[in-house]
């Protein structure tokens, strides 16, 4: 819906069907990240891993 709104506001042509793989890939990475952050306890074991988890989350989002 957001993409459709942007296309209408800025009068862009709709994205092609073969460009949808990026959206699917992003969704898979997001779900994987959320699953791993919810089930793993590695980030709680040391301050270095906590910092790495925080940095990777910031870079991802």
Backbone atoms as SQL, in Angstrom:
CREATE TABLE atoms (id INTEGER PRIMARY KEY, chain TEXT, resi INTEGER, resn TEXT, atom TEXT, x REAL, y REAL, z REAL);
INSERT INTO atoms VALUES
  (1, 'A', 1, 'UNK', 'N', 0.820, -1.183, 0.000),
  (2, 'A', 1, 'UNK', 'CA', 0.000, 0.000, 0.000),
  (3, 'A', 1, 'UNK', 'C', 0.870, 1.255, 0.000),
  (4, 'A', 2, 'UNK', 'N', 1.957, 1.211, 0.751),
  (5, 'A', 2, 'UNK', 'CA', 2.849, 2.366, 0.802),
  (6, 'A', 2, 'UNK', 'C', 3.463, 2.608, -0.574),
  (7, 'A', 3, 'UNK', 'N', 3.889, 1.542, -1.215),
  (8, 'A', 3, 'UNK', 'CA', 4.495, 1.686, -2.541),
  (9, 'A', 3, 'UNK', 'C', 3.488, 2.261, -3.527),
  (10, 'A', 4, 'UNK', 'N', 2.254, 1.784, -3.481),
  (11, 'A', 4, 'UNK', 'CA', 1.214, 2.301, -4.368),
  (12, 'A', 4, 'UNK', 'C', 0.972, 3.785, -4.101),
  (13, 'A', 5, 'UNK', 'N', 0.976, 4.169, -2.841),
  (14, 'A', 5, 'UNK', 'CA', 0.826, 5.576, -2.483),
  (15, 'A', 5, 'UNK', 'C', 1.954, 6.423, -3.037),
  (16, 'A', 6, 'UNK', 'N', 3.196, 5.954, -2.904),
  (17, 'A', 6, 'UNK', 'CA', 4.337, 6.687, -3.450),
  (18, 'A', 6, 'UNK', 'C', 4.244, 6.809, -4.966),
  (19, 'A', 7, 'UNK', 'N', 3.822, 5.726, -5.606),
  (20, 'A', 7, 'UNK', 'CA', 3.701, 5.755, -7.063),
  (21, 'A', 7, 'UNK', 'C', 2.670, 6.783, -7.507),
  (22, 'A', 8, 'UNK', 'N', 1.588, 6.905, -6.769),
  (23, 'A', 8, 'UNK', 'CA', 0.552, 7.881, -7.119),
  (24, 'A', 8, 'UNK', 'C', 0.989, 9.305, -6.825),
  (25, 'A', 9, 'UNK', 'N', 1.612, 9.528, -5.667),
  (26, 'A', 9, 'UNK', 'CA', 2.006, 10.879, -5.271),
  (27, 'A', 9, 'UNK', 'C', 3.068, 11.440, -6.214),
  (28, 'A', 10, 'UNK', 'N', 4.080, 10.638, -6.533),
  (29, 'A', 10, 'UNK', 'CA', 5.165, 11.128, -7.380),
  (30, 'A', 10, 'UNK', 'C', 5.003, 10.721, -8.848),
  (31, 'A', 11, 'UNK', 'N', 3.830, 10.210, -9.178),
  (32, 'A', 11, 'UNK', 'CA', 3.493, 9.837, -10.549),
  (33, 'A', 11, 'UNK', 'C', 4.558, 8.908, -11.157),
  (34, 'A', 12, 'UNK', 'N', 4.923, 7.884, -10.418),
  (35, 'A', 12, 'UNK', 'CA', 5.892, 6.899, -10.878),
  (36, 'A', 12, 'UNK', 'C', 5.168, 5.746, -11.553),
  (37, 'A', 13, 'UNK', 'N', 5.862, 5.094, -12.447),
  (38, 'A', 13, 'UNK', 'CA', 5.275, 3.897, -13.045),
  (39, 'A', 13, 'UNK', 'C', 5.364, 2.758, -12.026),
  (40, 'A', 14, 'UNK', 'N', 4.406, 1.836, -12.062),
  (41, 'A', 14, 'UNK', 'CA', 4.435, 0.724, -11.101),
  (42, 'A', 14, 'UNK', 'C', 5.695, -0.129, -11.259),
  (43, 'A', 15, 'UNK', 'N', 6.133, -0.683, -10.164),
  (44, 'A', 15, 'UNK', 'CA', 7.314, -1.542, -10.188),
  (45, 'A', 15, 'UNK', 'C', 7.015, -2.794, -11.003),
  (46, 'A', 16, 'UNK', 'N', 7.996, -3.271, -11.693),
  (47, 'A', 16, 'UNK', 'CA', 7.823, -4.463, -12.520),
  (48, 'A', 16, 'UNK', 'C', 7.762, -5.707, -11.645),
  (49, 'A', 17, 'UNK', 'N', 7.163, -6.752, -12.145),
  (50, 'A', 17, 'UNK', 'CA', 6.989, -7.982, -11.362),
  (51, 'A', 17, 'UNK', 'C', 8.320, -8.613, -11.019),
  (52, 'A', 18, 'UNK', 'N', 9.324, -8.472, -11.896),
  (53, 'A', 18, 'UNK', 'CA', 10.610, -9.100, -11.615),
  (54, 'A', 18, 'UNK', 'C', 11.425, -8.324, -10.583),
  (55, 'A', 19, 'UNK', 'N', 10.970, -7.154, -10.211),
  (56, 'A', 19, 'UNK', 'CA', 11.657, -6.383, -9.162),
  (57, 'A', 19, 'UNK', 'C', 11.122, -6.741, -7.773),
  (58, 'A', 20, 'UNK', 'N', 10.133, -7.601, -7.704),
  (59, 'A', 20, 'UNK', 'CA', 9.532, -7.964, -6.411),
  (60, 'A', 20, 'UNK', 'C', 10.429, -8.851, -5.563),
  (61, 'A', 21, 'UNK', 'N', 11.437, -9.475, -6.152),
  (62, 'A', 21, 'UNK', 'CA', 12.294, -10.373, -5.396),
  (63, 'A', 21, 'UNK', 'C', 13.001, -9.639, -4.259),
  (64, 'A', 22, 'UNK', 'N', 13.276, -8.348, -4.457),
  (65, 'A', 22, 'UNK', 'CA', 13.931, -7.584, -3.388),
  (66, 'A', 22, 'UNK', 'C', 13.027, -7.440, -2.170),
  (67, 'A', 23, 'UNK', 'N', 11.735, -7.263, -2.409),
  (68, 'A', 23, 'UNK', 'CA', 10.788, -7.160, -1.304),
  (69, 'A', 23, 'UNK', 'C', 10.702, -8.483, -0.550),
  (70, 'A', 24, 'UNK', 'N', 10.662, -9.563, -1.282),
  (71, 'A', 24, 'UNK', 'CA', 10.597, -10.893, -0.661),
  (72, 'A', 24, 'UNK', 'C', 11.874, -11.171, 0.117),
  (73, 'A', 25, 'UNK', 'N', 13.017, -10.844, -0.460),
  (74, 'A', 25, 'UNK', 'CA', 14.294, -11.053, 0.216),
  (75, 'A', 25, 'UNK', 'C', 14.359, -10.242, 1.508),
  (76, 'A', 26, 'UNK', 'N', 13.951, -8.990, 1.462),
  (77, 'A', 26, 'UNK', 'CA', 13.964, -8.147, 2.646),
  (78, 'A', 26, 'UNK', 'C', 13.057, -8.732, 3.720),
  (79, 'A', 27, 'UNK', 'N', 11.886, -9.216, 3.332),
  (80, 'A', 27, 'UNK', 'CA', 10.968, -9.801, 4.296),
  (81, 'A', 27, 'UNK', 'C', 11.555, -11.057, 4.930),
  (82, 'A', 28, 'UNK', 'N', 12.208, -11.900, 4.138),
  (83, 'A', 28, 'UNK', 'CA', 12.836, -13.116, 4.667),
  (84, 'A', 28, 'UNK', 'C', 13.943, -12.758, 5.657),
  (85, 'A', 29, 'UNK', 'N', 14.755, -11.775, 5.323),
  (86, 'A', 29, 'UNK', 'CA', 15.839, -11.355, 6.223),
  (87, 'A', 29, 'UNK', 'C', 15.260, -10.779, 7.513),
  (88, 'A', 30, 'UNK', 'N', 14.223, -9.980, 7.400),
  (89, 'A', 30, 'UNK', 'CA', 13.592, -9.396, 8.588),
  (90, 'A', 30, 'UNK', 'C', 13.023, -10.470, 9.502),
  (91, 'A', 31, 'UNK', 'N', 12.288, -11.421, 8.938),
  (92, 'A', 31, 'UNK', 'CA', 11.706, -12.496, 9.742),
  (93, 'A', 31, 'UNK', 'C', 12.813, -13.344, 10.367),
  (94, 'A', 32, 'UNK', 'N', 13.865, -13.641, 9.597),
  (95, 'A', 32, 'UNK', 'CA', 14.986, -14.406, 10.133),
  (96, 'A', 32, 'UNK', 'C', 15.674, -13.688, 11.276),
  (97, 'A', 33, 'UNK', 'N', 15.883, -12.385, 11.123),
  (98, 'A', 33, 'UNK', 'CA', 16.520, -11.604, 12.187),
  (99, 'A', 33, 'UNK', 'C', 15.652, -11.599, 13.447),
  (100, 'A', 34, 'UNK', 'N', 14.364, -11.375, 13.270),
  (101, 'A', 34, 'UNK', 'CA', 13.474, -11.354, 14.432),
  (102, 'A', 34, 'UNK', 'C', 13.409, -12.712, 15.115),
  (103, 'A', 35, 'UNK', 'N', 13.384, -13.781, 14.323),
  (104, 'A', 35, 'UNK', 'CA', 13.363, -15.125, 14.900),
  (105, 'A', 35, 'UNK', 'C', 14.649, -15.397, 15.680),
  (106, 'A', 36, 'UNK', 'N', 15.791, -15.079, 15.090),
  (107, 'A', 36, 'UNK', 'CA', 17.068, -15.332, 15.768),
  (108, 'A', 36, 'UNK', 'C', 17.216, -14.476, 17.023),
  (109, 'A', 37, 'UNK', 'N', 16.790, -13.233, 16.967),
  (110, 'A', 37, 'UNK', 'CA', 16.920, -12.386, 18.147),
  (111, 'A', 37, 'UNK', 'C', 15.967, -12.816, 19.254),
  (112, 'A', 38, 'UNK', 'N', 14.866, -13.462, 18.896),
  (113, 'A', 38, 'UNK', 'CA', 13.917, -13.917, 19.912),
  (114, 'A', 38, 'UNK', 'C', 14.325, -15.248, 20.527),
  (115, 'A', 39, 'UNK', 'N', 15.039, -16.089, 19.772),
  (116, 'A', 39, 'UNK', 'CA', 15.322, -17.437, 20.272),
  (117, 'A', 39, 'UNK', 'C', 16.747, -17.639, 20.769),
  (118, 'A', 40, 'UNK', 'N', 17.661, -16.801, 20.375),
  (119, 'A', 40, 'UNK', 'CA', 19.050, -17.011, 20.785),
  (120, 'A', 40, 'UNK', 'C', 19.379, -16.211, 22.038),
  (121, 'A', 41, 'UNK', 'N', 20.309, -16.727, 22.799),
  (122, 'A', 41, 'UNK', 'CA', 20.764, -16.023, 24.002),
  (123, 'A', 41, 'UNK', 'C', 22.224, -15.583, 23.858),
  (124, 'A', 42, 'UNK', 'N', 22.766, -15.682, 22.655),
  (125, 'A', 42, 'UNK', 'CA', 24.166, -15.313, 22.463),
  (126, 'A', 42, 'UNK', 'C', 24.441, -13.856, 22.815),
  (127, 'A', 43, 'UNK', 'N', 23.504, -12.988, 22.508),
  (128, 'A', 43, 'UNK', 'CA', 23.737, -11.565, 22.758),
  (129, 'A', 43, 'UNK', 'C', 23.758, -11.228, 24.235),
  (130, 'A', 44, 'UNK', 'N', 23.276, -12.133, 25.070),
  (131, 'A', 44, 'UNK', 'CA', 23.270, -11.884, 26.517),
  (132, 'A', 44, 'UNK', 'C', 24.532, -12.375, 27.216),
  (133, 'A', 45, 'UNK', 'N', 25.394, -13.109, 26.511),
  (134, 'A', 45, 'UNK', 'CA', 26.521, -13.751, 27.168),
  (135, 'A', 45, 'UNK', 'C', 27.720, -12.843, 27.372),
  (136, 'A', 46, 'UNK', 'N', 27.913, -11.852, 26.524),
  (137, 'A', 46, 'UNK', 'CA', 29.054, -10.960, 26.716),
  (138, 'A', 46, 'UNK', 'C', 28.729, -9.587, 26.171),
  (139, 'A', 47, 'UNK', 'N', 29.487, -8.621, 26.623),
  (140, 'A', 47, 'UNK', 'CA', 29.252, -7.253, 26.165),
  (141, 'A', 47, 'UNK', 'C', 29.648, -7.077, 24.698),
  (142, 'A', 48, 'UNK', 'N', 30.650, -7.838, 24.228),
  (143, 'A', 48, 'UNK', 'CA', 31.050, -7.741, 22.825),
  (144, 'A', 48, 'UNK', 'C', 29.950, -8.257, 21.909),
  (145, 'A', 49, 'UNK', 'N', 29.314, -9.367, 22.285),
  (146, 'A', 49, 'UNK', 'CA', 28.216, -9.898, 21.485),
  (147, 'A', 49, 'UNK', 'C', 26.995, -8.993, 21.550),
  (148, 'A', 50, 'UNK', 'N', 26.771, -8.372, 22.697),
  (149, 'A', 50, 'UNK', 'CA', 25.675, -7.418, 22.820),
  (150, 'A', 50, 'UNK', 'C', 25.904, -6.232, 21.887),
  (151, 'A', 51, 'UNK', 'N', 27.128, -5.733, 21.867),
  (152, 'A', 51, 'UNK', 'CA', 27.467, -4.618, 20.984),
  (153, 'A', 51, 'UNK', 'C', 27.329, -5.012, 19.512),
  (154, 'A', 52, 'UNK', 'N', 27.768, -6.211, 19.170),
  (155, 'A', 52, 'UNK', 'CA', 27.648, -6.687, 17.794),
  (156, 'A', 52, 'UNK', 'C', 26.188, -6.839, 17.388),
  (157, 'A', 53, 'UNK', 'N', 25.354, -7.345, 18.290),
  (158, 'A', 53, 'UNK', 'CA', 23.931, -7.496, 17.998),
  (159, 'A', 53, 'UNK', 'C', 23.267, -6.129, 17.823),
  (160, 'A', 54, 'UNK', 'N', 23.626, -5.196, 18.674),
  (161, 'A', 54, 'UNK', 'CA', 23.071, -3.848, 18.566),
  (162, 'A', 54, 'UNK', 'C', 23.497, -3.173, 17.270),
  (163, 'A', 55, 'UNK', 'N', 24.754, -3.295, 16.922),
  (164, 'A', 55, 'UNK', 'CA', 25.266, -2.702, 15.683),
  (165, 'A', 55, 'UNK', 'C', 24.608, -3.326, 14.454),
  (166, 'A', 56, 'UNK', 'N', 24.471, -4.646, 14.451),
  (167, 'A', 56, 'UNK', 'CA', 23.838, -5.296, 13.300),
  (168, 'A', 56, 'UNK', 'C', 22.366, -4.902, 13.191),
  (169, 'A', 57, 'UNK', 'N', 21.690, -4.725, 14.297),
  (170, 'A', 57, 'UNK', 'CA', 20.287, -4.298, 14.254),
  (171, 'A', 57, 'UNK', 'C', 20.166, -2.888, 13.699),
  (172, 'A', 58, 'UNK', 'N', 21.037, -2.004, 14.144),
  (173, 'A', 58, 'UNK', 'CA', 20.998, -0.624, 13.650),
  (174, 'A', 58, 'UNK', 'C', 21.317, -0.574, 12.163),
  (175, 'A', 59, 'UNK', 'N', 22.316, -1.313, 11.731),
  (176, 'A', 59, 'UNK', 'CA', 22.668, -1.336, 10.311),
  (177, 'A', 59, 'UNK', 'C', 21.561, -1.950, 9.466),
  (178, 'A', 60, 'UNK', 'N', 20.895, -2.968, 9.992),
  (179, 'A', 60, 'UNK', 'CA', 19.825, -3.602, 9.241),
  (180, 'A', 60, 'UNK', 'C', 18.660, -2.655, 9.039),
  (181, 'A', 61, 'UNK', 'N', 18.244, -2.027, 10.113),
  (182, 'A', 61, 'UNK', 'CA', 17.076, -1.156, 10.032),
  (183, 'A', 61, 'UNK', 'C', 17.438, 0.216, 9.528);
